[in-house]
């Protein structure tokens, strides 16, 4: 069982995030998926295939940390395990956002190798725990796959070794990031998008 009031609060934060991210062009149509922790054992998450700029309470369901639906006949996102593995690993994570912006998608395809390295930007301080621009942000880039359990295991193994990093890219797909609160998580999305745009503009400026 889960607390209905806490579910309602989590669901509203997801609905509000969806409108914001859709308006910014970072979650077009039915792409993307969002979640928020209800309690140590339950997560509110978007129902599969719902338009993220038009979410209502009926578009948010509950799953346990193994990704199983709780008191619902709906189907959660196909990528639910990519959310729940983060809640399992990091007990202080309160929200996870997956977006499909053009910049994240293009940059993930242009990145050589499995890591995008960003350094020297003042806005890196937007990420929790980062106190200076003089730091290196290593963003893993995982190859896209429809084998979500395998990708969940791969991401889990990487973040066991690098727990301080705030997000990752899936090549040709999009961004995953998280935070203690939905506000923190949205701040991380904005910071990543700014950094991605800077990196793409730098590439364009090179001879």
C-alpha positions in Angstrom: 0.0 0.0 0.0 1.0 3.6 -0.5 -0.2 6.9 0.9 -2.7 8.4 -1.5 -1.9 12.0 -0.5 1.8 11.5 -1.2 0.9 9.9 -4.5 -1.2 12.9 -5.4 1.7 15.3 -4.6 4.1 13.2 -6.7 1.7 13.0 -9.6 1.1 16.7 -9.6 4.9 17.3 -9.7 5.1 15.0 -12.7 2.2 16.8 -14.5 3.8 20.2 -13.9 7.2 19.0 -15.1 5.6 17.6 -18.2 4.1 20.9 -19.2 7.3 22.7 -18.5 9.5 20.3 -20.5 7.0 20.1 -23.4 6.8 23.9 -23.6 10.6 24.0 -23.8 10.6 21.4 -26.7 12.5 18.8 -24.6 9.7 16.2 -24.5 7.8 16.3 -27.8 4.6 14.4 -28.2 4.5 11.1 -26.4 8.3 10.8 -25.9 10.0 10.9 -22.6 9.0 9.5 -19.2 9.0 11.0 -15.7 8.8 9.6 -12.1 8.8 10.8 -8.5 9.3 8.8 -5.3 6.3 8.3 -3.1 8.0 6.4 -0.3 10.9 4.0 0.1 9.0 1.2 -1.9 6.9 3.0 -4.4 7.3 5.4 -7.3 4.8 7.5 -9.3 5.6 7.2 -13.0 4.0 8.2 -16.3 1.8 5.7 -18.1 3.2 4.5 -21.4 2.3 6.5 -24.6 0.8 9.6 -23.0 1.4 13.1 -24.3 3.7 14.8 -21.9 2.3 18.3 -22.4 -1.2 17.1 -21.6 -0.7 14.9 -18.6 -3.5 14.5 -16.0 -3.7 12.4 -12.8 -4.9 9.5 -14.9 -1.7 9.5 -16.8 0.4 8.8 -13.7 0.5 5.3 -12.1 2.4 3.6 -9.2 5.0 0.9 -9.5 7.2 -0.8 -6.9 11.0 -0.6 -7.1 11.0 -3.8 -9.3 8.9 -1.9 -11.8 5.7 -3.8 -11.1 2.4 -2.0 -11.3 0.6 -1.4 -8.0 -3.2 -1.1 -7.9 -3.3 -0.3 -11.6 -4.2 -2.0 -14.9 -2.2 0.5 -16.8 1.2 -0.1 -18.4 4.1 2.1 -17.3 6.9 3.3 -19.6 8.9 0.6 -21.3 11.9 2.2 -19.6 10.5 1.9 -16.1 13.5 -0.2 -14.9 15.9 2.7 -15.9 14.0 4.7 -13.3 13.6 2.1 -10.5 17.3 1.1 -10.6 18.2 4.7 -9.7 15.8 4.8 -6.8 17.3 1.5 -5.6 20.9 2.7 -5.9 20.3 6.2 -4.4 17.9 6.4 -1.5 18.0 10.2 -1.5 16.8 10.5 -5.2 13.3 11.9 -5.2 12.7 12.3 -9.0 13.9 11.1 -12.3 13.4 12.8 -15.7 14.0 11.4 -19.1 13.8 13.9 -22.0 14.2 13.8 -25.8 15.5 17.1 -26.8 17.1 17.7 -30.2 20.4 18.9 -28.7 20.8 15.9 -26.4 19.9 13.5 -29.2 22.3 15.1 -31.7 25.2 15.5 -29.3 24.9 11.9 -28.2 25.2 10.8 -31.8 28.2 13.0 -32.4 30.1 11.9 -29.3 33.0 9.6 -30.0 33.4 6.8 -27.5 31.2 6.2 -24.5 31.8 9.4 -22.5 31.0 13.1 -23.1 33.4 15.2 -21.1 32.4 18.7 -20.1 34.6 21.1 -18.1 35.2 24.7 -17.3 31.6 26.0 -17.5 30.3 28.1 -14.7 26.9 26.5 -15.0 28.3 23.1 -13.9 27.6 24.5 -10.4 23.9 24.0 -11.1 24.5 20.3 -10.3 24.1 19.3 -6.7 27.5 19.1 -4.9 29.5 21.0 -7.6 31.1 24.1 -6.1 33.4 25.3 -8.9 33.6 25.6 -12.6 37.1 24.0 -12.4 35.7 20.5 -12.5 35.1 17.7 -15.0 31.7 16.4 -15.7 31.8 13.0 -17.3 28.5 12.1 -18.9 28.3 8.4 -20.0 26.8 7.7 -23.4 25.2 4.3 -23.5 24.2 2.7 -26.8 20.5 2.7 -27.5 18.8 -0.7 -27.2 15.3 -2.1 -26.7 16.8 -4.5 -24.1 15.9 -2.3 -21.1 16.9 -4.8 -18.4 20.4 -5.0 -19.9 20.6 -1.2 -20.1 19.5 -0.9 -16.5 22.2 -3.3 -15.4 24.8 -1.4 -17.5 23.8 1.9 -16.1 23.8 0.5 -12.6 27.3 -0.8 -12.9 28.6 2.6 -14.2 27.0 4.6 -11.5 28.2 2.3 -8.7 31.7 3.4 -9.8 30.7 7.1 -10.4 27.9 7.9 -8.0 28.6 11.7 -8.1 27.6 12.1 -11.7 24.1 13.5 -12.2 23.0 12.0 -15.5 23.6 10.1 -18.7 22.8 10.0 -22.4 21.4 7.2 -24.5 22.9 7.5 -28.0 20.4 8.9 -30.5 17.7 8.8 -27.8 17.9 11.3 -25.0 18.9 12.3 -21.5 18.3 10.8 -18.0 18.9 12.9 -14.9 17.7 12.9 -11.3 17.7 14.9 -8.1 16.5 14.9 -4.5 13.4 16.8 -5.5 11.6 17.5 -8.7 12.8 21.1 -8.6 16.4 19.8 -8.4 15.8 17.4 -11.3 14.3 20.2 -13.5 17.3 22.4 -12.7 19.6 19.6 -13.8 17.7 19.2 -17.1 18.1 22.9 -17.8 21.8 22.8 -16.9 22.4 19.8 -19.2 20.6 21.5 -22.0 22.6 24.7 -21.7 25.9 22.7 -21.6 24.8 20.6 -24.6 24.0 23.7 -26.6 27.4 25.2 -25.7 29.2 22.0 -26.8 27.3 22.0 -30.1 28.1 25.7 -30.7 31.7 25.0 -30.0 31.8 22.2 -32.5 30.2 24.5 -35.1 32.8 27.2 -34.5 35.7 24.8 -35.1 37.4 25.1 -38.6 
